[in-house]
Amino acid sequence: MDFKAYERARLSRDARFDGRFFIGVVTTGVYCRPICPAVSPKSKNVRYYPSAAAAAEAGFRPCLRCRPEASPGTPAWLGASSTVSRGLKLIGESALDDSGVDDLAERLGIGARHLRRLFLRYLGATPVAVAQTRRVHFAKKLIDETNLPMTRVAMAAGFGSVRRFNATFQNLYGRSPRDLRNGQARSSEAGVYTFRLGYRPPYDWDSLIDFLAARAIPGVEFVTRGEYRRTISMDGRAGSIAVRPVDGKNNLEVHIRYADPGPLFRIVERVRRIFDLGADPAEIDGTLKRDPRLKSLIRERPGVRVPGCWDPFELSIRAILGQQISVKGASTLAGRVAEKFGKACEGGRLFPPAETLAEADLDSIGLTTQRAKTIRELA
């Protein structure tokens, strides 16, 4: 996009560009989303950045009115480099919380200097800056949308210490994290959290939920027209998520039941991937409409997304079970696997982990010898 294109998107407050770029305002020192409801600044006082991290690196602080931390997805739509997209995914899984850039680069199969160069080229910020901005943004969501004590907010967002957490917010917002909490009523039930995750419109919820419903694993996933629920396991603890669309808003509402707030960031990132919330419909539609066979279909169903999954291993087992049988038949078999080998938990059953299926007697649930062997070898 050129400067004029950015200007048109900013002045029209077009929600389709939300999260695609961020606006630094020189006179106020804040950076905003394109949909910020504040009075539009003069063009001479505006700077454009490809990511929130780039705006933060340039010295701007997040706007408290439009809340950049609530913008949809990540800047991974830029993805001319698959390495950058993979790096963003790993950062979303807290890859830099316990290790450094060198370890991240090694996992990606490149050198640390080249990784920094790629991030600066596509996102305008280093991997460390991207991780720090995501950490701050998630902490701000926890402050605004939960009743967690500040010490637990700091830990859940990936800050190594409360002192570092307080110093970062004081430096970035000019006030303490406690001062940012607006006093709105929140759920006081322990271990229950509600978040609103934004997306760029349009969003074809019906087609995505129909896809998930047809492939739901009995006892693990529960799908209706208005809600997707499932059991989850993270770090050895069981929990559940429930996702539903918000009428009149470009958001999905996520209810999480999980005793430990530590993995909340990773849970939210997985939900984003299940529902493809980082997708750019304008880019997708513009590309697919070039094919005359797809043009009319795209026009009929705007906002189609690519469904993701909670756990790659679970999906791999589902794929093996689905070979040469119907979708419904594969779901039935997956339900038998969960019923026989998964642990019971509040709200259903957990899908069994790899270490359980590696030694499981899968022939006892009606699988063919070859299919049972394949699952054990994969596990």
Secondary structure, DSSP 4 states (H G I P E B T S, - for coil): --HHHHHHHHHHT-GGGBTTBEEEETTTTEEE-TT--SPPPPGGGEEEESSHHHHHHTT-EE-TTT-GGGSSS-GGGG-SSHHHHHHHHHHHTTTTTSS-HHHHHHHHTS-HHHHHHHHHHHHSS-HHHHHHHHHHHHHHHHHHH----HHHHHHHTT-S-HHHHHHHHHHHHSS-HHHH--------STTEEEEEEE-PSP--HHHHHHHHHHT--TTTEEEETTEEEEEEEETTEEEEEEEEEPTTSSEEEEEEE-S-STTHHHHHHHHHHHTTTT--HHHHHHHHTTSHHHHHHHHHSTT------S-HHHHHHHHHHTTTS-HHHHHHHHHHHHHHHSPEETTEEPPPPHHHHTT--GGGGT--HHHHHHHHHH-
